[in-house]
């Protein structure tokens, strides 16, 4: 079982064409492709994730 608790975006479609994000660990934000849940996981520092998502607004 993964240590991460991934959640899909509310914008995700039935075809799973979205990323999933896990923020349940204090020092890590994990991101993965919902089409390949057993694939690689990008691990980011929470501050990096905050800066990334802020840049999208």
C-alpha positions in Angstrom: 0.0 0.0 0.0 1.2 3.5 -0.9 2.1 6.0 1.8 0.4 8.6 -0.2 -3.4 9.2 -0.2 -4.0 10.5 -3.7 -7.0 12.6 -4.7 -8.2 13.5 -8.2 -9.1 17.0 -9.2 -12.8 17.9 -9.3 -12.0 18.7 -13.0 -11.1 15.1 -13.7 -13.1 13.3 -16.4 -14.3 9.7 -16.5 -11.3 8.8 -18.8 -8.9 9.5 -15.9 -7.2 12.3 -17.9 -5.9 14.2 -14.9 -3.2 14.2 -12.3 -3.6 13.1 -8.8 -2.1 14.9 -5.8 -1.4 13.6 -2.3 -0.8 16.1 0.5 -1.2 13.8 3.5 2.5 13.9 4.4 3.8 17.0 6.1 7.0 17.5 4.1 6.0 16.1 0.7 3.4 16.7 -2.0 3.2 13.8 -4.4 1.9 14.1 -7.9 1.2 11.3 -10.4 -0.6 10.6 -13.7 -4.1 9.2 -13.0 -3.8 7.0 -16.2 -0.7 5.2 -14.7 -1.2 5.0 -10.9 1.6 2.5 -10.7 4.0 4.8 -12.6 6.4 7.3 -11.4 5.5 9.8 -8.6 6.9 13.3 -8.5 7.7 14.4 -5.0 7.8 18.1 -4.2 8.4 20.2 -1.2 5.2 21.9 -0.1 6.6 25.4 -0.8 7.5 24.3 -4.3 3.9 23.0 -4.8 2.5 26.3 -3.5 4.6 28.3 -5.8 3.7 26.2 -8.8 0.0 26.3 -8.2 0.2 30.1 -7.5 1.9 30.6 -10.9 -1.2 29.0 -12.6 -3.6 31.5 -11.3 
